[in-house]
């Protein structure tokens, strides 16, 4: 058996809420080859679909959209399973900065 990572996408639907929501999951799948692993990923993904009533009495559904990606992985100690690079927009002053730090930064910027 070979190991694969499968990227699975679900659409989240909630009665009374029109916002589009999706969940992205990465799952470890075993298969004889890539074709078998894709089949196994679809089986797991379908089994994880769910419908339930939330605490507000609304029906919530997790519906499978797709198995978006399937990659063979070498499972060994320290193997990289997932990595993501994010580009962020710098902000002038983070909201969590302590007041003393803001005063110091302001004084430093005046010189």
ROSE-4610 file (N, C-alpha, C; in Angstrom, 1 decimal, always signed):
// ROSE-4610
residu = [X/X/X/X/X/X/X/X/X/X/X/X/X/X/X/X/X/X/X/X/X/X/X/X/X/X/X/X/X/X/X/X/X/X/X/X/X/X/X/X/X/X/X/X/X/X/X/X/X/X/X/X/X/X/X/X/X/X/X/X/X/X/X/X/X/X/X/X/X/X/X/X/X/X/X/X/X/X/X/X/X/X/X/X/X/X/X/X/X/X/X/X/X/X/X/X/X/X/X/X/X/X/X/X/X/X/X/X/X/X/X/X/X/X/X/X/X/X/X/X/X/X/X/X/X/X/X/X/X/X/X/X/X/X/X/X/X/X/X/X/X/X/X/X/X/X/X/X/X/X/X/X/X/X/X/X/X/X/X/X/X/X/X/X/X/X/X/X/X/X/X/X/X/X/X/X/X/X/X/X/X/X/X/X/X/X/X/X/X/X/X/X/X/X/X/X/X/X/X/X/X/X/X/X/X/X/X/X/X/X/X/X/X/X/X/X/X/X/X/X/X/X/X/X/X/X/X/X/X/X/X/X/X/X/X/X/X/X/X/X/X/X/X/X/X/X/X/X/X/X/X/X/X/X/X/X/X/X/X/X/X/X/X/X/X/X/X/X/X/X/X/X/X/X/X/X/X/X/X/X/X/X/X/X/X/X/X/X/X/X/X/X/X/X/X/X/X/X/X/X/X/X/X/X/X/X/X/X/X/X/X/X/X/X/X/X/X/X/X/X/X/X/X/X/X/X/X/X/X/X/X/X/X]
num = [1/1/1/2/2/2/3/3/3/4/4/4/5/5/5/6/6/6/7/7/7/8/8/8/9/9/9/10/10/10/11/11/11/12/12/12/13/13/13/14/14/14/15/15/15/16/16/16/17/17/17/18/18/18/19/19/19/20/20/20/21/21/21/22/22/22/23/23/23/24/24/24/25/25/25/26/26/26/27/27/27/28/28/28/29/29/29/30/30/30/31/31/31/32/32/32/33/33/33/34/34/34/35/35/35/36/36/36/37/37/37/38/38/38/39/39/39/40/40/40/41/41/41/42/42/42/43/43/43/44/44/44/45/45/45/46/46/46/47/47/47/48/48/48/49/49/49/50/50/50/51/51/51/52/52/52/53/53/53/54/54/54/55/55/55/56/56/56/57/57/57/58/58/58/59/59/59/60/60/60/61/61/61/62/62/62/63/63/63/64/64/64/65/65/65/66/66/66/67/67/67/68/68/68/69/69/69/70/70/70/71/71/71/72/72/72/73/73/73/74/74/74/75/75/75/76/76/76/77/77/77/78/78/78/79/79/79/80/80/80/81/81/81/82/82/82/83/83/83/84/84/84/85/85/85/86/86/86/87/87/87/88/88/88/89/89/89/90/90/90/91/91/91/92/92/92/93/93/93/94/94/94/95/95/95/96/96/96/97/97/97/98/98/98/99/99/99/100/100/100/101/101/101/102/102/102/103/103/103/104/104/104/105/105/105/106/106/106/107/107/107/108/108/108/109/109/109/110/110/110/111/111/111]
x = [+0.8/+0.0/+0.9/+0.4/+1.1/+0.3/+0.9/+0.2/+0.1/-1.1/-1.4/-2.0/-1.9/-2.7/-3.8/-5.0/-6.1/-6.7/-6.8/-7.5/-9.0/-9.8/-11.2/-11.9/-12.9/-13.6/-15.1/-15.6/-17.0/-17.7/-18.9/-19.8/-20.6/-20.6/-21.4/-22.7/-23.8/-25.1/-25.8/-26.4/-27.2/-28.5/-29.6/-30.9/-30.9/-31.4/-31.6/-30.3/-29.2/-28.0/-27.5/-27.3/-27.0/-25.5/-24.7/-23.2/-22.7/-21.8/-21.1/-20.0/-20.0/-19.0/-18.5/-17.1/-16.5/-15.5/-15.3/-14.3/-13.3/-12.0/-10.9/-10.3/-10.3/-9.6/-8.5/-7.5/-6.4/-6.4/-6.5/-6.6/-5.6/-5.1/-4.2/-5.0/-4.6/-5.4/-4.3/-4.7/-3.8/-4.5/-3.7/-4.2/-3.1/-3.5/-2.5/-1.8/-2.5/-1.9/-2.8/-2.5/-3.2/-4.7/-5.0/-6.4/-7.2/-6.6/-7.3/-7.3/-6.3/-6.3/-7.4/-7.6/-8.6/-10.0/-10.2/-11.4/-11.6/-10.6/-10.7/-10.9/-10.3/-10.6/-12.0/-12.6/-14.0/-14.9/-14.6/-15.4/-15.3/-14.1/-14.0/-14.7/-14.6/-15.2/-16.7/-17.3/-18.8/-19.2/-18.4/-18.8/-18.8/-18.0/-17.9/-19.0/-19.7/-20.8/-21.8/-22.3/-23.2/-24.3/-25.4/-26.5/-26.9/-27.1/-27.5/-28.2/-28.9/-29.6/-28.7/-28.4/-27.5/-28.3/-27.7/-28.3/-29.4/-29.5/-30.5/-31.7/-31.6/-32.7/-32.6/-31.4/-31.2/-30.6/-31.0/-30.4/-29.1/-28.0/-26.7/-26.2/-25.7/-25.3/-23.9/-23.1/-21.7/-21.9/-21.7/-21.9/-20.5/-20.1/-18.9/-19.0/-18.0/-17.8/-16.9/-15.7/-14.7/-13.5/-12.9/-11.5/-10.6/-10.1/-9.4/-8.0/-7.3/-5.9/-5.6/-4.7/-4.2/-2.7/-1.9/-0.4/+0.1/+1.0/+1.7/+2.7/+2.7/+3.7/+4.5/+5.7/+6.6/+6.5/+5.8/+5.6/+6.8/+7.5/+8.7/+8.8/+9.5/+9.7/+10.1/+9.4/+9.8/+9.3/+8.5/+8.1/+7.2/+7.3/+6.5/+5.1/+4.1/+2.7/+2.0/+2.3/+1.6/+2.4/+2.5/+3.2/+2.4/+2.3/+1.5/+2.3/+2.5/+3.1/+1.9/+1.8/+0.8/+1.4/+0.9/+1.3/+0.3/+0.9/+0.0/+0.2/-0.8/-0.8/-0.3/+0.8/+1.3/+0.2/+0.2/-0.7/+0.1/-0.3/+0.4/+0.8/-0.2/+0.0/-1.0/-0.5/-1.4/-2.2/-3.4/-4.3/-3.9/-3.0/-2.7/-1.4/-0.8/+0.4/+0.1/+1.0/+0.8/+1.0/+0.3/+0.4/+1.8/+2.7/+4.0/+4.8/+4.6/+5.2/+4.9/+3.6/+3.2/+3.9/+4.0/+4.7/+6.1/+6.8/+8.2/+8.4/+7.5/+7.5/+7.3/+6.4/+6.2/+7.4/+8.0/+9.2/+10.3/+10.5/+11.6/+11.3/+10.1/+9.8/+10.0/+10.0/+10.2/+11.6/+12.6/+14.0/+14.5]
y = [-1.2/+0.0/+1.2/+2.2/+3.5/+4.6/+5.6/+6.7/+7.9/+8.5/+9.7/+10.7/+12.0/+13.1/+13.4/+13.6/+14.0/+15.3/+16.2/+17.5/+17.4/+17.5/+17.3/+18.6/+19.0/+20.2/+19.9/+20.5/+20.4/+21.8/+21.8/+23.1/+23.0/+24.0/+24.1/+24.9/+24.3/+25.0/+25.0/+26.2/+26.4/+27.1/+26.5/+27.1/+28.5/+29.4/+30.8/+31.7/+31.1/+31.9/+31.7/+32.8/+32.8/+32.9/+33.0/+33.1/+31.8/+31.8/+30.6/+30.3/+29.1/+28.6/+27.2/+27.1/+25.8/+25.4/+24.1/+23.6/+22.8/+23.0/+22.3/+21.3/+20.1/+19.1/+18.4/+18.0/+17.2/+15.9/+14.8/+13.5/+12.5/+11.6/+10.6/+9.4/+9.0/+7.9/+6.8/+5.6/+4.5/+3.8/+3.5/+2.9/+2.1/+1.1/+0.3/+1.2/+2.1/+3.1/+4.3/+5.3/+6.6/+6.4/+5.6/+5.4/+4.8/+3.8/+3.2/+4.2/+5.0/+6.1/+7.1/+7.5/+8.4/+7.8/+6.6/+5.9/+5.9/+5.5/+5.5/+6.9/+7.9/+9.3/+9.7/+9.3/+9.6/+8.8/+7.6/+6.8/+7.5/+7.9/+8.6/+9.9/+10.6/+12.0/+11.8/+10.9/+10.7/+10.3/+9.4/+9.0/+10.2/+11.2/+12.3/+13.4/+13.3/+14.2/+14.1/+15.2/+15.2/+16.2/+15.9/+16.9/+16.8/+18.0/+18.0/+19.4/+19.4/+20.6/+21.3/+22.6/+23.4/+23.9/+24.6/+25.0/+26.0/+26.6/+27.6/+26.9/+25.6/+24.9/+24.9/+25.4/+25.4/+24.1/+23.6/+22.5/+22.9/+22.2/+22.4/+21.2/+21.4/+20.3/+20.5/+19.4/+19.4/+18.5/+19.1/+18.4/+18.3/+17.1/+16.9/+17.7/+18.5/+19.2/+18.4/+18.1/+17.4/+16.9/+15.9/+15.6/+16.4/+17.5/+18.5/+18.1/+17.4/+17.1/+15.7/+15.0/+13.7/+13.7/+13.5/+13.5/+12.3/+11.5/+10.5/+11.1/+10.5/+11.0/+9.9/+10.2/+9.3/+9.4/+8.5/+8.6/+8.1/+9.0/+8.7/+9.8/+9.6/+10.6/+12.0/+13.0/+14.3/+14.7/+13.8/+14.0/+15.2/+16.1/+17.2/+16.8/+17.1/+16.8/+18.0/+19.2/+20.4/+21.6/+22.5/+23.8/+24.8/+26.0/+27.1/+28.4/+29.1/+30.4/+31.4/+32.4/+33.4/+34.8/+35.6/+36.9/+37.8/+38.6/+39.5/+40.9/+41.7/+43.1/+43.8/+44.6/+45.2/+46.3/+46.4/+47.4/+48.4/+49.6/+50.7/+50.3/+49.9/+49.5/+48.4/+47.3/+46.2/+46.6/+46.1/+46.4/+45.8/+44.9/+44.2/+44.8/+45.9/+46.5/+47.1/+46.9/+47.5/+49.0/+49.8/+51.3/+51.8/+51.2/+51.7/+51.4/+50.3/+50.0/+51.0/+51.4/+52.4/+53.7/+54.1/+55.4/+55.3/+54.2/+54.0/+54.1/+53.4/+53.4/+54.8/+55.5/+56.9/+57.8/+57.6/+58.4/+58.1/+56.8/+56.3/+56.8/+56.9/+57.3/+58.8/+59.6/+61.1/+61.5/+60.6/+61.0/+60.9]
z = [+0.0/+0.0/+0.0/-0.7/-0.8/+0.0/+0.5/+1.2/+0.3/+0.5/-0.3/+0.6/+0.3/+0.9/-0.1/+0.4/-0.4/+0.1/-0.8/-0.4/-0.8/+0.3/+0.1/+0.4/-0.4/-0.3/+0.0/+1.1/+1.4/+1.3/+0.9/+0.9/+2.2/+2.9/+4.2/+3.9/+4.0/+3.8/+5.1/+5.4/+6.6/+6.3/+6.7/+6.5/+7.0/+6.1/+6.5/+6.4/+6.0/+5.8/+4.4/+3.7/+2.2/+2.0/+3.0/+2.8/+2.3/+1.3/+0.8/+1.8/+2.3/+3.2/+2.7/+2.8/+2.3/+3.4/+3.5/+4.4/+3.5/+3.8/+3.1/+4.1/+3.8/+4.6/+3.9/+4.6/+4.1/+4.8/+4.1/+4.8/+4.2/+5.1/+4.7/+4.2/+3.0/+2.3/+1.9/+2.1/+1.6/+0.4/-0.6/-1.8/-2.5/-3.3/-4.1/-5.1/-5.7/-6.7/-6.6/-7.4/-7.4/-7.7/-8.6/-9.0/-7.8/-7.1/-5.9/-4.8/-4.6/-3.6/-3.8/-5.1/-5.4/-5.1/-5.4/-5.1/-3.5/-2.8/-1.3/-0.8/-1.3/-0.9/-1.1/-2.2/-2.4/-1.4/-1.1/-0.1/+1.2/+1.7/+3.0/+2.9/+1.9/+1.8/+1.8/+1.1/+1.2/+2.6/+3.2/+4.6/+5.6/+5.3/+6.2/+5.9/+4.9/+4.7/+5.9/+6.3/+7.5/+7.4/+8.0/+8.2/+9.7/+10.3/+11.7/+11.9/+13.1/+13.5/+14.5/+14.3/+15.2/+16.4/+17.3/+18.6/+18.3/+17.1/+16.8/+16.0/+15.9/+15.2/+13.7/+13.1/+11.7/+11.2/+10.1/+9.5/+8.8/+9.2/+8.6/+7.8/+6.6/+5.8/+5.3/+5.4/+4.9/+3.6/+2.4/+1.2/+0.4/+0.0/-0.7/-2.1/-2.3/-3.6/-4.5/-3.9/-4.8/-3.9/-4.5/-4.0/-5.0/-4.5/-5.3/-5.7/-4.8/-5.1/-4.4/-5.0/-4.5/-4.8/-3.7/-3.9/-3.1/-3.7/-3.0/-2.0/-0.8/+0.2/+0.7/+1.1/+1.7/+3.2/+3.8/+5.2/+6.0/+6.6/+7.4/+8.5/+9.5/+10.5/+10.0/+10.2/+9.8/+8.4/+7.8/+6.4/+6.3/+5.3/+5.1/+4.6/+5.3/+4.9/+4.3/+4.8/+4.3/+4.6/+3.6/+3.8/+3.0/+3.6/+2.9/+3.1/+2.1/+2.2/+2.0/+2.9/+2.9/+2.8/+1.9/+1.7/+2.5/+3.4/+4.2/+3.8/+4.1/+3.9/+5.2/+5.1/+6.3/+6.8/+8.1/+8.7/+9.5/+9.6/+10.3/+11.7/+12.5/+13.9/+14.3/+14.6/+15.0/+16.2/+16.3/+17.4/+18.7/+18.7/+20.0/+20.6/+20.0/+20.6/+21.9/+22.9/+24.2/+24.1/+24.9/+24.8/+24.9/+25.8/+26.0/+24.7/+24.0/+22.8/+21.7/+21.6/+20.6/+20.9/+22.1/+22.5/+22.1/+22.3/+21.9/+20.4/+19.7/+18.2/+17.7/+18.3/+17.8/+18.0/+19.2/+19.5/+18.6/+18.3/+17.4/+16.0/+15.6/+14.2/+14.0/+15.1/+15.0/+14.8/+15.0/+14.9/+13.5]
